Amino acid sequence: MKQNSLAAAVRARLSGLHDAEARVAQVVLDQGAGLVHLSVSDVARLAGTSASTVVRACRRLGFGGYQELKIASAREAPGPEPQDESDPLAATVRAARDALGGLGATLSREGLSAAAEALSGAARVLVAATGLSGAVALDAAYRLRALGLPVDLPPDPLTAHLAAELLPEPSVCLAISHSGATRSTVDTARRARAAGARVVAITSYASSPLAEESTWVLVGGGQDLVFGMEAVASRLAHLTIVDTLSMIVLGLRGGAAERAVSASADVTASHSY
């Protein structure tokens, strides 16, 4: 694994673990590459649980067992030098770097390709998000529209729910939520799926209510910094996912997308001095 990818893989599954398993995952995050020097009993002691729970947690995290997890840990590059935790810029930059560096471990190439193919052939794309994820939704809607796709970005949850109910076939709902647990976004995705649409989720956690309603779950994000700023690093990761989807859709749509991009460039130029 590349640097930060083990931590990213663990964080993406953290919300789906039970209490004791979550403590094991936290030990893995805290120890980093140093995990290679610990036995399963050492990890059990640090997590305040049993060795069998450590093994079970490893499997829940996507590894065959503790030995496979240790091998992944050994492949991690040495961590960066300690930084001043009182420096907000250093903390924010580090969180952003970790979030972007972990995308290779949490994103499924097959999921990306399948989601982009569905977007490319959609009769309508409904983008759903709220709160801090709204900025990512605006970017996604603009980029997909600039590729020639019919995009709807409702301004409020009620309108989003109505739009989801009335989606024609074949349609795609692109739902964006850092936590995957925002009620209005999850409800929009659920209504869209009931109407026959496929749902693409962009989120920071592999296990969430939104993931349960989705056809494809594209996972990327970072750890929380402070309350109210939990999506700072995650927004960068989510925007990167949007960019990747856009690049794939551009290739799939060929000339139609290129003509739309050209029209978008002309419109942009007309608003410049």
C-alpha positions, 0 to 999 in steps of 0.5 A: 500500500502507498503511504496513508492508504492503510489509514484511509482504508481503516477510516472508511470502515470505522463507522461500521464497527462495533465498540471493541472492534472500533477500539482495535481500528483506533489502535491500528490508526494510532500505531501506523507503520509501528503496528509491525512490531506488535503481536495480536496480544499487544493490540488486544491489550491496547484496545482493551479487548480479546485477541479473537476480537482483534482478528475479527476486526481485521476481517471486518476491515477487509483483511484476511487476518492480523498477519495480513494487516501487519504486512500492509502496515509494514508496506507503509512508508515512515510517517512524516515528522511530528508537526505542531498540533497548535498550527491550524495551517499544518493540521489542515494541510496534513488532513487534506494530504491524508485524504487525497493520499488515501483515495487509491485505497478506498476508491473502487476502479470498477465502481468509478467506471460503472458509475461514470457509464451510468451517468453518461447514458442517463436521461437525467442526473439528479444531484442531491446534497446539503450543508457543506456537501452543497459546494461539491454538489454545485461543482458536480452539477456544473461539470456534468452539465458542461459535458452535455448531461441534463442535470437537476440540482434542486434548491431544497429537500422537498423539491429534491424529493419531488424531483426524485419521485418523477425521474424518468428512466434511465436516470441517476441520482448523484448523492453527496454526503460526508457522513452518509447519514444526512436524512434529506440526502438519504431520503432523496436517494431512497426515492430515486431508487424507488423510481427506478434510478441508479444511485451513485454515492460520494461519501467518506464512509463505506458503511452508512444509511446512504451506502445502503440505498446506493448502487455504487459507493465511491468512498474518499475522505479524511478524519474530522478536524474539529466540530463543524469542520468535519468535511474540510479534507473530505470536500477535497477528496469528494471534488477529486472523485467528481473530477475523475467521474467527469474525465471518464464521462468525457471519454465515454461521450466523445464528440457530444461531450467535446461540443458541450465543453466547447460551448461551456468555454465560449460562455465562460469567455463571454463573461471575461474582460 
